[in-house]
Amino acid sequence: MKILVVCQYYYPEPFRINVLCEKLAARGHEVAVVTGEPNYPEGEIYPGYEGHARADEVINGVRVHRCPIAPRKKGAFRRAVNYY
């Protein structure tokens, strides 16, 4: 089965969706994730992901496509921009 997951956060950020996707891939499903550049919880893009350096990668059998994102940072305005 082909499964598409659209979520704001994915590995290396610590969220349960990571485990779910990896288990589905291990069972033979074709799993693809569309997500933003990792920046949670610090509000800064993780090293190695700046400038959209790794837009497409495979992590533990899961295809991951990263879209540009405004880092979360602090404050209500920055959080709203991040969610937008």
mmCIF file of the N, C-alpha and C atoms, coordinates in Angstrom:
data_MODEL
# 
_entry.id   MODEL 
# 
loop_
_atom_site.group_PDB 
_atom_site.id 
_atom_site.type_symbol 
_atom_site.label_atom_id 
_atom_site.label_alt_id 
_atom_site.label_comp_id 
_atom_site.label_asym_id 
_atom_site.label_entity_id 
_atom_site.label_seq_id 
_atom_site.pdbx_PDB_ins_code 
_atom_site.Cartn_x 
_atom_site.Cartn_y 
_atom_site.Cartn_z 
_atom_site.occupancy 
_atom_site.B_iso_or_equiv 
_atom_site.pdbx_formal_charge 
_atom_site.auth_seq_id 
_atom_site.auth_comp_id 
_atom_site.auth_asym_id 
_atom_site.auth_atom_id 
_atom_site.pdbx_PDB_model_num 
ATOM 1   N N  . MET A 1 1  ? 0.843  -1.171 0.000  1.00 0.00 ? 1  MET A N  1 
ATOM 2   C CA . MET A 1 1  ? 0.000  0.000  0.000  1.00 0.00 ? 1  MET A CA 1 
ATOM 3   C C  . MET A 1 1  ? 0.894  1.241  0.000  1.00 0.00 ? 1  MET A C  1 
ATOM 4   N N  . LYS A 1 2  ? 0.486  2.270  -0.725 1.00 0.00 ? 2  LYS A N  1 
ATOM 5   C CA . LYS A 1 2  ? 1.203  3.539  -0.727 1.00 0.00 ? 2  LYS A CA 1 
ATOM 6   C C  . LYS A 1 2  ? 0.551  4.466  0.289  1.00 0.00 ? 2  LYS A C  1 
ATOM 7   N N  . ILE A 1 3  ? 1.366  5.042  1.165  1.00 0.00 ? 3  ILE A N  1 
ATOM 8   C CA . ILE A 1 3  ? 0.855  5.898  2.236  1.00 0.00 ? 3  ILE A CA 1 
ATOM 9   C C  . ILE A 1 3  ? 1.587  7.232  2.189  1.00 0.00 ? 3  ILE A C  1 
ATOM 10  N N  . LEU A 1 4  ? 0.826  8.318  2.183  1.00 0.00 ? 4  LEU A N  1 
ATOM 11  C CA . LEU A 1 4  ? 1.386  9.661  2.228  1.00 0.00 ? 4  LEU A CA 1 
ATOM 12  C C  . LEU A 1 4  ? 1.037  10.284 3.574  1.00 0.00 ? 4  LEU A C  1 
ATOM 13  N N  . VAL A 1 5  ? 2.042  10.776 4.272  1.00 0.00 ? 5  VAL A N  1 
ATOM 14  C CA . VAL A 1 5  ? 1.853  11.441 5.552  1.00 0.00 ? 5  VAL A CA 1 
ATOM 15  C C  . VAL A 1 5  ? 2.272  12.893 5.377  1.00 0.00 ? 5  VAL A C  1 
ATOM 16  N N  . VAL A 1 6  ? 1.381  13.812 5.699  1.00 0.00 ? 6  VAL A N  1 
ATOM 17  C CA . VAL A 1 6  ? 1.675  15.240 5.647  1.00 0.00 ? 6  VAL A CA 1 
ATOM 18  C C  . VAL A 1 6  ? 1.657  15.728 7.085  1.00 0.00 ? 6  VAL A C  1 
ATOM 19  N N  . CYS A 1 7  ? 2.815  16.196 7.564  1.00 0.00 ? 7  CYS A N  1 
ATOM 20  C CA . CYS A 1 7  ? 2.903  16.643 8.951  1.00 0.00 ? 7  CYS A CA 1 
ATOM 21  C C  . CYS A 1 7  ? 3.951  17.754 9.056  1.00 0.00 ? 7  CYS A C  1 
ATOM 22  N N  . GLN A 1 8  ? 3.832  18.558 10.078 1.00 0.00 ? 8  GLN A N  1 
ATOM 23  C CA . GLN A 1 8  ? 4.752  19.674 10.237 1.00 0.00 ? 8  GLN A CA 1 
ATOM 24  C C  . GLN A 1 8  ? 6.112  19.216 10.752 1.00 0.00 ? 8  GLN A C  1 
ATOM 25  N N  . TYR A 1 9  ? 6.126  18.186 11.563 1.00 0.00 ? 9  TYR A N  1 
ATOM 26  C CA . TYR A 1 9  ? 7.374  17.738 12.197 1.00 0.00 ? 9  TYR A CA 1 
ATOM 27  C C  . TYR A 1 9  ? 7.647  16.279 11.869 1.00 0.00 ? 9  TYR A C  1 
ATOM 28  N N  . TYR A 1 10 ? 8.909  15.981 11.584 1.00 0.00 ? 10 TYR A N  1 
ATOM 29  C CA . TYR A 1 10 ? 9.331  14.596 11.354 1.00 0.00 ? 10 TYR A CA 1 
ATOM 30  C C  . TYR A 1 10 ? 10.798 14.485 11.743 1.00 0.00 ? 10 TYR A C  1 
ATOM 31  N N  . TYR A 1 11 ? 11.291 13.261 11.846 1.00 0.00 ? 11 TYR A N  1 
ATOM 32  C CA . TYR A 1 11 ? 12.660 12.996 12.262 1.00 0.00 ? 11 TYR A CA 1 
ATOM 33  C C  . TYR A 1 11 ? 13.639 13.981 11.612 1.00 0.00 ? 11 TYR A C  1 
ATOM 34  N N  . PRO A 1 12 ? 14.567 14.553 12.328 1.00 0.00 ? 12 PRO A N  1 
ATOM 35  C CA . PRO A 1 12 ? 15.086 14.198 13.647 1.00 0.00 ? 12 PRO A CA 1 
ATOM 36  C C  . PRO A 1 12 ? 14.326 14.803 14.824 1.00 0.00 ? 12 PRO A C  1 
ATOM 37  N N  . GLU A 1 13 ? 13.194 15.429 14.581 1.00 0.00 ? 13 GLU A N  1 
ATOM 38  C CA . GLU A 1 13 ? 12.399 15.971 15.678 1.00 0.00 ? 13 GLU A CA 1 
ATOM 39  C C  . GLU A 1 13 ? 11.701 14.809 16.398 1.00 0.00 ? 13 GLU A C  1 
ATOM 40  N N  . PRO A 1 14 ? 11.563 14.897 17.717 1.00 0.00 ? 14 PRO A N  1 
ATOM 41  C CA . PRO A 1 14 ? 11.063 13.763 18.508 1.00 0.00 ? 14 PRO A CA 1 
ATOM 42  C C  . PRO A 1 14 ? 9.532  13.684 18.566 1.00 0.00 ? 14 PRO A C  1 
ATOM 43  N N  . PHE A 1 15 ? 8.920  13.034 17.566 1.00 0.00 ? 15 PHE A N  1 
ATOM 44  C CA . PHE A 1 15 ? 7.468  12.883 17.556 1.00 0.00 ? 15 PHE A CA 1 
ATOM 45  C C  . PHE A 1 15 ? 7.095  11.441 17.239 1.00 0.00 ? 15 PHE A C  1 
ATOM 46  N N  . ARG A 1 16 ? 5.947  10.999 17.719 1.00 0.00 ? 16 ARG A N  1 
ATOM 47  C CA . ARG A 1 16 ? 5.507  9.608  17.560 1.00 0.00 ? 16 ARG A CA 1 
ATOM 48  C C  . ARG A 1 16 ? 5.267  9.216  16.110 1.00 0.00 ? 16 ARG A C  1 
ATOM 49  N N  . ILE A 1 17 ? 4.987  10.180 15.252 1.00 0.00 ? 17 ILE A N  1 
ATOM 50  C CA . ILE A 1 17 ? 4.726  9.852  13.846 1.00 0.00 ? 17 ILE A CA 1 
ATOM 51  C C  . ILE A 1 17 ? 5.940  9.171  13.208 1.00 0.00 ? 17 ILE A C  1 
ATOM 52  N N  . ASN A 1 18 ? 7.136  9.466  13.719 1.00 0.00 ? 18 ASN A N  1 
ATOM 53  C CA . ASN A 1 18 ? 8.360  8.839  13.198 1.00 0.00 ? 18 ASN A CA 1 
ATOM 54  C C  . ASN A 1 18 ? 8.268  7.318  13.323 1.00 0.00 ? 18 ASN A C  1 
ATOM 55  N N  . VAL A 1 19 ? 7.917  6.840  14.504 1.00 0.00 ? 19 VAL A N  1 
ATOM 56  C CA . VAL A 1 19 ? 7.842  5.404  14.772 1.00 0.00 ? 19 VAL A CA 1 
ATOM 57  C C  . VAL A 1 19 ? 6.754  4.752  13.924 1.00 0.00 ? 19 VAL A C  1 
ATOM 58  N N  . LEU A 1 20 ? 5.600  5.396  13.830 1.00 0.00 ? 20 LEU A N  1 
ATOM 59  C CA . LEU A 1 20 ? 4.496  4.853  13.045 1.00 0.00 ? 20 LEU A CA 1 
ATOM 60  C C  . LEU A 1 20 ? 4.901  4.672  11.583 1.00 0.00 ? 20 LEU A C  1 
ATOM 61  N N  . CYS A 1 21 ? 5.512  5.693  11.003 1.00 0.00 ? 21 CYS A N  1 
ATOM 62  C CA . CYS A 1 21 ? 5.938  5.613  9.601  1.00 0.00 ? 21 CYS A CA 1 
ATOM 63  C C  . CYS A 1 21 ? 6.973  4.521  9.386  1.00 0.00 ? 21 CYS A C  1 
ATOM 64  N N  . GLU A 1 22 ? 7.936  4.420  10.288 1.00 0.00 ? 22 GLU A N  1 
ATOM 65  C CA . GLU A 1 22 ? 8.976  3.399  10.153 1.00 0.00 ? 22 GLU A CA 1 
ATOM 66  C C  . GLU A 1 22 ? 8.403  1.988  10.275 1.00 0.00 ? 22 GLU A C  1 
ATOM 67  N N  . LYS A 1 23 ? 7.437  1.800  11.170 1.00 0.00 ? 23 LYS A N  1 
ATOM 68  C CA . LYS A 1 23 ? 6.826  0.471  11.314 1.00 0.00 ? 23 LYS A CA 1 
ATOM 69  C C  . LYS A 1 23 ? 6.014  0.097  10.080 1.00 0.00 ? 23 LYS A C  1 
ATOM 70  N N  . LEU A 1 24 ? 5.318  1.066  9.504  1.00 0.00 ? 24 LEU A N  1 
ATOM 71  C CA . LEU A 1 24 ? 4.573  0.796  8.278  1.00 0.00 ? 24 LEU A CA 1 
ATOM 72  C C  . LEU A 1 24 ? 5.518  0.440  7.137  1.00 0.00 ? 24 LEU A C  1 
ATOM 73  N N  . ALA A 1 25 ? 6.635  1.142  7.034  1.00 0.00 ? 25 ALA A N  1 
ATOM 74  C CA . ALA A 1 25 ? 7.630  0.841  5.990  1.00 0.00 ? 25 ALA A CA 1 
ATOM 75  C C  . ALA A 1 25 ? 8.236  -0.540 6.212  1.00 0.00 ? 25 ALA A C  1 
ATOM 76  N N  . ALA A 1 26 ? 8.487  -0.902 7.466  1.00 0.00 ? 26 ALA A N  1 
ATOM 77  C CA . ALA A 1 26 ? 9.059  -2.209 7.781  1.00 0.00 ? 26 ALA A CA 1 
ATOM 78  C C  . ALA A 1 26 ? 8.099  -3.340 7.415  1.00 0.00 ? 26 ALA A C  1 
ATOM 79  N N  . ARG A 1 27 ? 6.809  -3.055 7.405  1.00 0.00 ? 27 ARG A N  1 
ATOM 80  C CA . ARG A 1 27 ? 5.803  -4.057 7.025  1.00 0.00 ? 27 ARG A CA 1 
ATOM 81  C C  . ARG A 1 27 ? 5.619  -4.154 5.515  1.00 0.00 ? 27 ARG A C  1 
ATOM 82  N N  . GLY A 1 28 ? 6.410  -3.383 4.768  1.00 0.00 ? 28 GLY A N  1 
ATOM 83  C CA . GLY A 1 28 ? 6.375  -3.479 3.319  1.00 0.00 ? 28 GLY A CA 1 
ATOM 84  C C  . GLY A 1 28 ? 5.581  -2.397 2.615  1.00 0.00 ? 28 GLY A C  1 
ATOM 85  N N  . HIS A 1 29 ? 5.029  -1.450 3.351  1.00 0.00 ? 29 HIS A N  1 
ATOM 86  C CA . HIS A 1 29 ? 4.283  -0.369 2.729  1.00 0.00 ? 29 HIS A CA 1 
ATOM 87  C C  . HIS A 1 29 ? 5.249  0.688  2.195  1.00 0.00 ? 29 HIS A C  1 
ATOM 88  N N  . GLU A 1 30 ? 4.838  1.375  1.148  1.00 0.00 ? 30 GLU A N  1 
ATOM 89  C CA . GLU A 1 30 ? 5.628  2.467  0.592  1.00 0.00 ? 30 GLU A CA 1 
ATOM 90  C C  . GLU A 1 30 ? 5.157  3.754  1.266  1.00 0.00 ? 30 GLU A C  1 
ATOM 91  N N  . VAL A 1 31 ? 5.982  4.293  2.164  1.00 0.00 ? 31 VAL A N  1 
ATOM 92  C CA . VAL A 1 31 ? 5.599  5.446  2.976  1.00 0.00 ? 31 VAL A CA 1 
ATOM 93  C C  . VAL A 1 31 ? 6.386  6.670  2.521  1.00 0.00 ? 31 VAL A C  1 
ATOM 94  N N  . ALA A 1 32 ? 5.656  7.757  2.274  1.00 0.00 ? 32 ALA A N  1 
ATOM 95  C CA . ALA A 1 32 ? 6.278  9.035  1.921  1.00 0.00 ? 32 ALA A CA 1 
ATOM 96  C C  . ALA A 1 32 ? 5.766  10.091 2.899  1.00 0.00 ? 32 ALA A C  1 
ATOM 97  N N  . VAL A 1 33 ? 6.667  10.960 3.331  1.00 0.00 ? 33 VAL A N  1 
ATOM 98  C CA . VAL A 1 33 ? 6.326  12.023 4.275  1.00 0.00 ? 33 VAL A CA 1 
ATOM 99  C C  . VAL A 1 33 ? 6.647  13.368 3.635  1.00 0.00 ? 33 VAL A C  1 
ATOM 100 N N  . VAL A 1 34 ? 5.707  14.302 3.702  1.00 0.00 ? 34 VAL A N  1 
ATOM 101 C CA . VAL A 1 34 ? 5.939  15.686 3.297  1.00 0.00 ? 34 VAL A CA 1 
ATOM 102 C C  . VAL A 1 34 ? 5.919  16.499 4.585  1.00 0.00 ? 34 VAL A C  1 
ATOM 103 N N  . THR A 1 35 ? 7.011  17.199 4.854  1.00 0.00 ? 35 THR A N  1 
ATOM 104 C CA . THR A 1 35 ? 7.163  17.904 6.123  1.00 0.00 ? 35 THR A CA 1 
ATOM 105 C C  . THR A 1 35 ? 8.002  19.157 5.930  1.00 0.00 ? 35 THR A C  1 
ATOM 106 N N  . GLY A 1 36 ? 8.166  19.912 6.995  1.00 0.00 ? 36 GLY A N  1 
ATOM 107 C CA . GLY A 1 36 ? 9.007  21.103 6.954  1.00 0.00 ? 36 GLY A CA 1 
ATOM 108 C C  . GLY A 1 36 ? 10.422 20.796 7.388  1.00 0.00 ? 36 GLY A C  1 
ATOM 109 N N  . GLU A 1 37 ? 11.280 21.778 7.272  1.00 0.00 ? 37 GLU A N  1 
ATOM 110 C CA . GLU A 1 37 ? 12.658 21.625 7.743  1.00 0.00 ? 37 GLU A CA 1 
ATOM 111 C C  . GLU A 1 37 ? 12.634 21.524 9.266  1.00 0.00 ? 37 GLU A C  1 
ATOM 112 N N  . PRO A 1 38 ? 13.445 20.632 9.842  1.00 0.00 ? 38 PRO A N  1 
ATOM 113 C CA . PRO A 1 38 ? 13.395 20.425 11.291 1.00 0.00 ? 38 PRO A CA 1 
ATOM 114 C C  . PRO A 1 38 ? 13.853 21.663 12.058 1.00 0.00 ? 38 PRO A C  1 
ATOM 115 N N  . ASN A 1 39 ? 13.016 22.072 13.039 1.00 0.00 ? 39 ASN A N  1 
ATOM 116 C CA . ASN A 1 39 ? 13.358 23.253 13.839 1.00 0.00 ? 39 ASN A CA 1 
ATOM 117 C C  . ASN A 1 39 ? 12.762 23.203 15.240 1.00 0.00 ? 39 ASN A C  1 
ATOM 118 N N  . TYR A 1 40 ? 12.100 22.112 15.603 1.00 0.00 ? 40 TYR A N  1 
ATOM 119 C CA . TYR A 1 40 ? 11.462 22.009 16.911 1.00 0.00 ? 40 TYR A CA 1 
ATOM 120 C C  . TYR A 1 40 ? 12.394 21.303 17.883 1.00 0.00 ? 40 TYR A C  1 
ATOM 121 N N  . PRO A 1 41 ? 12.563 21.677 19.103 1.00 0.00 ? 41 PRO A N  1 
ATOM 122 C CA . PRO A 1 41 ? 11.881 22.728 19.849 1.00 0.00 ? 41 PRO A CA 1 
ATOM 123 C C  . PRO A 1 41 ? 12.660 24.040 19.921 1.00 0.00 ? 41 PRO A C  1 
ATOM 124 N N  . GLU A 1 42 ? 13.902 24.071 19.424 1.00 0.00 ? 42 GLU A N  1 
ATOM 125 C CA . GLU A 1 42 ? 14.743 25.258 19.586 1.00 0.00 ? 42 GLU A CA 1 
ATOM 126 C C  . GLU A 1 42 ? 14.291 26.464 18.765 1.00 0.00 ? 42 GLU A C  1 
ATOM 127 N N  . GLY A 1 43 ? 13.592 26.218 17.669 1.00 0.00 ? 43 GLY A N  1 
ATOM 128 C CA . GLY A 1 43 ? 13.171 27.319 16.804 1.00 0.00 ? 43 GLY A CA 1 
ATOM 129 C C  . GLY A 1 43 ? 14.239 27.722 15.812 1.00 0.00 ? 43 GLY A C  1 
ATOM 130 N N  . GLU A 1 44 ? 15.231 26.878 15.625 1.00 0.00 ? 44 GLU A N  1 
ATOM 131 C CA . GLU A 1 44 ? 16.305 27.105 14.647 1.00 0.00 ? 44 GLU A CA 1 
ATOM 132 C C  . GLU A 1 44 ? 16.379 25.874 13.744 1.00 0.00 ? 44 GLU A C  1 
ATOM 133 N N  . ILE A 1 45 ? 16.600 26.107 12.458 1.00 0.00 ? 45 ILE A N  1 
ATOM 134 C CA . ILE A 1 45 ? 16.750 24.985 11.530 1.00 0.00 ? 45 ILE A CA 1 
ATOM 135 C C  . ILE A 1 45 ? 17.959 24.155 11.970 1.00 0.00 ? 45 ILE A C  1 
ATOM 136 N N  . TYR A 1 46 ? 17.784 22.835 12.028 1.00 0.00 ? 46 TYR A N  1 
ATOM 137 C CA . TYR A 1 46 ? 18.852 21.937 12.475 1.00 0.00 ? 46 TYR A CA 1 
ATOM 138 C C  . TYR A 1 46 ? 20.057 22.017 11.536 1.00 0.00 ? 46 TYR A C  1 
ATOM 139 N N  . PRO A 1 47 ? 21.262 21.833 12.089 1.00 0.00 ? 47 PRO A N  1 
ATOM 140 C CA . PRO A 1 47 ? 22.472 21.826 11.253 1.00 0.00 ? 47 PRO A CA 1 
ATOM 141 C C  . PRO A 1 47 ? 22.364 20.758 10.153 1.00 0.00 ? 47 PRO A C  1 
ATOM 142 N N  . GLY A 1 48 ? 22.774 21.132 8.957  1.00 0.00 ? 48 GLY A N  1 
ATOM 143 C CA . GLY A 1 48 ? 22.725 20.222 7.822  1.00 0.00 ? 48 GLY A CA 1 
ATOM 144 C C  . GLY A 1 48 ? 21.452 20.350 7.009  1.00 0.00 ? 48 GLY A C  1 
ATOM 145 N N  . TYR A 1 49 ? 20.471 21.058 7.537  1.00 0.00 ? 49 TYR A N  1 
ATOM 146 C CA . TYR A 1 49 ? 19.206 21.244 6.829  1.00 0.00 ? 49 TYR A CA 1 
ATOM 147 C C  . TYR A 1 49 ? 19.012 22.685 6.384  1.00 0.00 ? 49 TYR A C  1 
ATOM 148 N N  . GLU A 1 50 ? 19.968 23.560 6.694  1.00 0.00 ? 50 GLU A N  1 
ATOM 149 C CA . GLU A 1 50 ? 19.832 24.974 6.330  1.00 0.00 ? 50 GLU A CA 1 
ATOM 150 C C  . GLU A 1 50 ? 19.846 25.136 4.817  1.00 0.00 ? 50 GLU A C  1 
ATOM 151 N N  . GLY A 1 51 ? 19.130 26.138 4.352  1.00 0.00 ? 51 GLY A N  1 
ATOM 152 C CA . GLY A 1 51 ? 19.134 26.426 2.914  1.00 0.00 ? 51 GLY A CA 1 
ATOM 153 C C  . GLY A 1 51 ? 18.536 25.322 2.083  1.00 0.00 ? 51 GLY A C  1 
ATOM 154 N N  . HIS A 1 52 ? 17.673 24.536 2.692  1.00 0.00 ? 52 HIS A N  1 
ATOM 155 C CA . HIS A 1 52 ? 17.002 23.446 1.994  1.00 0.00 ? 52 HIS A CA 1 
ATOM 156 C C  . HIS A 1 52 ? 18.020 22.449 1.425  1.00 0.00 ? 52 HIS A C  1 
ATOM 157 N N  . ALA A 1 53 ? 19.087 22.214 2.208  1.00 0.00 ? 53 ALA A N  1 
ATOM 158 C CA . ALA A 1 53 ? 20.179 21.357 1.758  1.00 0.00 ? 53 ALA A CA 1 
ATOM 159 C C  . ALA A 1 53 ? 19.734 19.917 1.499  1.00 0.00 ? 53 ALA A C  1 
ATOM 160 N N  . ARG A 1 54 ? 18.873 19.384 2.341  1.00 0.00 ? 54 ARG A N  1 
ATOM 161 C CA . ARG A 1 54 ? 18.418 18.002 2.157  1.00 0.00 ? 54 ARG A CA 1 
ATOM 162 C C  . ARG A 1 54 ? 16.908 17.996 1.979  1.00 0.00 ? 54 ARG A C  1 
ATOM 163 N N  . ALA A 1 55 ? 16.460 18.336 0.791  1.00 0.00 ? 55 ALA A N  1 
ATOM 164 C CA . ALA A 1 55 ? 15.020 18.407 0.532  1.00 0.00 ? 55 ALA A CA 1 
ATOM 165 C C  . ALA A 1 55 ? 14.410 17.019 0.422  1.00 0.00 ? 55 ALA A C  1 
ATOM 166 N N  . ASP A 1 56 ? 15.145 16.079 -0.126 1.00 0.00 ? 56 ASP A N  1 
ATOM 167 C CA . ASP A 1 56 ? 14.656 14.709 -0.288 1.00 0.00 ? 56 ASP A CA 1 
ATOM 168 C C  . ASP A 1 56 ? 15.666 13.744 0.304  1.00 0.00 ? 56 ASP A C  1 
ATOM 169 N N  . GLU A 1 57 ? 15.176 12.836 1.143  1.00 0.00 ? 57 GLU A N  1 
ATOM 170 C CA . GLU A 1 57 ? 16.049 11.835 1.739  1.00 0.00 ? 57 GLU A CA 1 
ATOM 171 C C  . GLU A 1 57 ? 15.216 10.622 2.122  1.00 0.00 ? 57 GLU A C  1 
ATOM 172 N N  . VAL A 1 58 ? 15.882 9.524  2.380  1.00 0.00 ? 58 VAL A N  1 
ATOM 173 C CA . VAL A 1 58 ? 15.228 8.309  2.862  1.00 0.00 ? 58 VAL A CA 1 
ATOM 174 C C  . VAL A 1 58 ? 15.761 8.042  4.259  1.00 0.00 ? 58 VAL A C  1 
ATOM 175 N N  . ILE A 1 59 ? 14.835 7.956  5.216  1.00 0.00 ? 59 ILE A N  1 
ATOM 176 C CA . ILE A 1 59 ? 15.202 7.726  6.610  1.00 0.00 ? 59 ILE A CA 1 
ATOM 177 C C  . ILE A 1 59 ? 14.522 6.443  7.074  1.00 0.00 ? 59 ILE A C  1 
ATOM 178 N N  . ASN A 1 60 ? 15.306 5.425  7.352  1.00 0.00 ? 60 ASN A N  1 
ATOM 179 C CA . ASN A 1 60 ? 14.787 4.135  7.829  1.00 0.00 ? 60 ASN A CA 1 
ATOM 180 C C  . ASN A 1 60 ? 13.653 3.602  6.956  1.00 0.00 ? 60 ASN A C  1 
ATOM 181 N N  . GLY A 1 61 ? 13.828 3.696  5.641  1.00 0.00 ? 61 GLY A N  1 
ATOM 182 C CA . GLY A 1 61 ? 12.865 3.160  4.697  1.00 0.00 ? 61 GLY A CA 1 
ATOM 183 C C  . GLY A 1 61 ? 11.716 4.085  4.354  1.00 0.00 ? 61 GLY A C  1 
ATOM 184 N N  . VAL A 1 62 ? 11.701 5.284  4.910  1.00 0.00 ? 62 VAL A N  1 
ATOM 185 C CA . VAL A 1 62 ? 10.635 6.251  4.668  1.00 0.00 ? 62 VAL A CA 1 
ATOM 186 C C  . VAL A 1 62 ? 11.178 7.372  3.792  1.00 0.00 ? 62 VAL A C  1 
ATOM 187 N N  . ARG A 1 63 ? 10.506 7.628  2.650  1.00 0.00 ? 63 ARG A N  1 
ATOM 188 C CA . ARG A 1 63 ? 10.916 8.752  1.793  1.00 0.00 ? 63 ARG A CA 1 
ATOM 189 C C  . ARG A 1 63 ? 10.410 10.042 2.425  1.00 0.00 ? 63 ARG A C  1 
ATOM 190 N N  . VAL A 1 64 ? 11.307 11.009 2.590  1.00 0.00 ? 64 VAL A N  1 
ATOM 191 C CA . VAL A 1 64 ? 10.957 12.266 3.242  1.00 0.00 ? 64 VAL A CA 1 
ATOM 192 C C  . VAL A 1 64 ? 11.247 13.426 2.292  1.00 0.00 ? 64 VAL A C  1 
ATOM 193 N N  . HIS A 1 65 ? 10.238 14.264 2.071  1.00 0.00 ? 65 HIS A N  1 
ATOM 194 C CA . HIS A 1 65 ? 10.414 15.490 1.287  1.00 0.00 ? 65 HIS A CA 1 
ATOM 195 C C  . HIS A 1 65 ? 10.193 16.664 2.227  1.00 0.00 ? 65 HIS A C  1 
ATOM 196 N N  . ARG A 1 66 ? 11.182 17.545 2.324  1.00 0.00 ? 66 ARG A N  1 
ATOM 197 C CA . ARG A 1 66 ? 11.105 18.695 3.228  1.00 0.00 ? 66 ARG A CA 1 
ATOM 198 C C  . ARG A 1 66 ? 10.836 19.969 2.442  1.00 0.00 ? 66 ARG A C  1 
ATOM 199 N N  . CYS A 1 67 ? 9.887  20.737 2.947  1.00 0.00 ? 67 CYS A N  1 
ATOM 200 C CA . CYS A 1 67 ? 9.530  22.023 2.359  1.00 0.00 ? 67 CYS A CA 1 
ATOM 201 C C  . CYS A 1 67 ? 10.118 23.136 3.213  1.00 0.00 ? 67 CYS A C  1 
ATOM 202 N N  . PRO A 1 68 ? 10.428 24.286 2.610  1.00 0.00 ? 68 PRO A N  1 
ATOM 203 C CA . PRO A 1 68 ? 10.931 25.413 3.404  1.00 0.00 ? 68 PRO A CA 1 
ATOM 204 C C  . PRO A 1 68 ? 9.897  25.818 4.457  1.00 0.00 ? 68 PRO A C  1 
ATOM 205 N N  . ILE A 1 69 ? 10.398 26.257 5.600  1.00 0.00 ? 69 ILE A N  1 
ATOM 206 C CA . ILE A 1 69 ? 9.507  26.641 6.694  1.00 0.00 ? 69 ILE A CA 1 
ATOM 207 C C  . ILE A 1 69 ? 10.133 27.794 7.472  1.00 0.00 ? 69 ILE A C  1 
ATOM 208 N N  . ALA A 1 70 ? 9.295  28.667 7.997  1.00 0.00 ? 70 ALA A N  1 
ATOM 209 C CA . ALA A 1 70 ? 9.775  29.731 8.889  1.00 0.00 ? 70 ALA A CA 1 
ATOM 210 C C  . ALA A 1 70 ? 9.970  29.097 10.264 1.00 0.00 ? 70 ALA A C  1 
ATOM 211 N N  . PRO A 1 71 ? 11.178 29.148 10.826 1.00 0.00 ? 71 PRO A N  1 
ATOM 212 C CA . PRO A 1 71 ? 11.413 28.517 12.126 1.00 0.00 ? 71 PRO A CA 1 
ATOM 213 C C  . PRO A 1 71 ? 10.442 29.014 13.190 1.00 0.00 ? 71 PRO A C  1 
ATOM 214 N N  . ARG A 1 72 ? 10.109 28.149 14.125 1.00 0.00 ? 72 ARG A N  1 
ATOM 215 C CA . ARG A 1 72 ? 9.123  28.405 15.156 1.00 0.00 ? 72 ARG A CA 1 
ATOM 216 C C  . ARG A 1 72 ? 9.480  29.580 16.056 1.00 0.00 ? 72 ARG A C  1 
ATOM 217 N N  . LYS A 1 73 ? 10.694 29.606 16.569 1.00 0.00 ? 73 LYS A N  1 
ATOM 218 C CA . LYS A 1 73 ? 11.185 30.643 17.487 1.00 0.00 ? 73 LYS A CA 1 
ATOM 219 C C  . LYS A 1 73 ? 10.191 30.935 18.609 1.00 0.00 ? 73 LYS A C  1 
ATOM 220 N N  . LYS A 1 74 ? 10.324 32.092 19.285 1.00 0.00 ? 74 LYS A N  1 
ATOM 221 C CA . LYS A 1 74 ? 9.443  32.421 20.413 1.00 0.00 ? 74 LYS A CA 1 
ATOM 222 C C  . LYS A 1 74 ? 8.493  33.539 20.033 1.00 0.00 ? 74 LYS A C  1 
ATOM 223 N N  . GLY A 1 75 ? 7.345  33.557 20.692 1.00 0.00 ? 75 GLY A N  1 
ATOM 224 C CA . GLY A 1 75 ? 6.367  34.605 20.471 1.00 0.00 ? 75 GLY A CA 1 
ATOM 225 C C  . GLY A 1 75 ? 5.222  34.138 19.595 1.00 0.00 ? 75 GLY A C  1 
ATOM 226 N N  . ALA A 1 76 ? 4.051  34.722 19.835 1.00 0.00 ? 76 ALA A N  1 
ATOM 227 C CA . ALA A 1 76 ? 2.838  34.324 19.129 1.00 0.00 ? 76 ALA A CA 1 
ATOM 228 C C  . ALA A 1 76 ? 2.928  34.618 17.630 1.00 0.00 ? 76 ALA A C  1 
ATOM 229 N N  . PHE A 1 77 ? 3.496  35.757 17.263 1.00 0.00 ? 77 PHE A N  1 
ATOM 230 C CA . PHE A 1 77 ? 3.586  36.110 15.847 1.00 0.00 ? 77 PHE A CA 1 
ATOM 231 C C  . PHE A 1 77 ? 4.443  35.102 15.091 1.00 0.00 ? 77 PHE A C  1 
ATOM 232 N N  . ARG A 1 78 ? 5.635  34.780 15.623 1.00 0.00 ? 78 ARG A N  1 
ATOM 233 C CA . ARG A 1 78 ? 6.536  33.831 14.956 1.00 0.00 ? 78 ARG A CA 1 
ATOM 234 C C  . ARG A 1 78 ? 5.901  32.444 14.871 1.00 0.00 ? 78 ARG A C  1 
ATOM 235 N N  . ARG A 1 79 ? 5.169  32.054 15.899 1.00 0.00 ? 79 ARG A N  1 
ATOM 236 C CA . ARG A 1 79 ? 4.493  30.760 15.871 1.00 0.00 ? 79 ARG A CA 1 
ATOM 237 C C  . ARG A 1 79 ? 3.420  30.753 14.794 1.00 0.00 ? 79 ARG A C  1 
ATOM 238 N N  . ALA A 1 80 ? 2.679  31.842 14.656 1.00 0.00 ? 80 ALA A N  1 
ATOM 239 C CA . ALA A 1 80 ? 1.640  31.919 13.623 1.00 0.00 ? 80 ALA A CA 1 
ATOM 240 C C  . ALA A 1 80 ? 2.266  31.839 12.229 1.00 0.00 ? 80 ALA A C  1 
ATOM 241 N N  . VAL A 1 81 ? 3.389  32.516 12.035 1.00 0.00 ? 81 VAL A N  1 
ATOM 242 C CA . VAL A 1 81 ? 4.088  32.457 10.748 1.00 0.00 ? 81 VAL A CA 1 
ATOM 243 C C  . VAL A 1 81 ? 4.562  31.034 10.483 1.00 0.00 ? 81 VAL A C  1 
ATOM 244 N N  . ASN A 1 82 ? 5.049  30.360 11.510 1.00 0.00 ? 82 ASN A N  1 
ATOM 245 C CA . ASN A 1 82 ? 5.510  28.979 11.387 1.00 0.00 ? 82 ASN A CA 1 
ATOM 246 C C  . ASN A 1 82 ? 4.353  28.058 10.966 1.00 0.00 ? 82 ASN A C  1 
ATOM 247 N N  . TYR A 1 83 ? 3.195  28.233 11.560 1.00 0.00 ? 83 TYR A N  1 
ATOM 248 C CA . TYR A 1 83 ? 2.046  27.381 11.222 1.00 0.00 ? 83 TYR A CA 1 
ATOM 249 C C  . TYR A 1 83 ? 1.508  27.681 9.827  1.00 0.00 ? 83 TYR A C  1 
ATOM 250 N N  . TYR A 1 84 ? 1.623  28.938 9.415  1.00 0.00 ? 84 TYR A N  1 
ATOM 251 C CA . TYR A 1 84 ? 1.127  29.330 8.115  1.00 0.00 ? 84 TYR A CA 1 
ATOM 252 C C  . TYR A 1 84 ? 1.901  28.615 7.032  1.00 0.00 ? 84 TYR A C  1 
# 
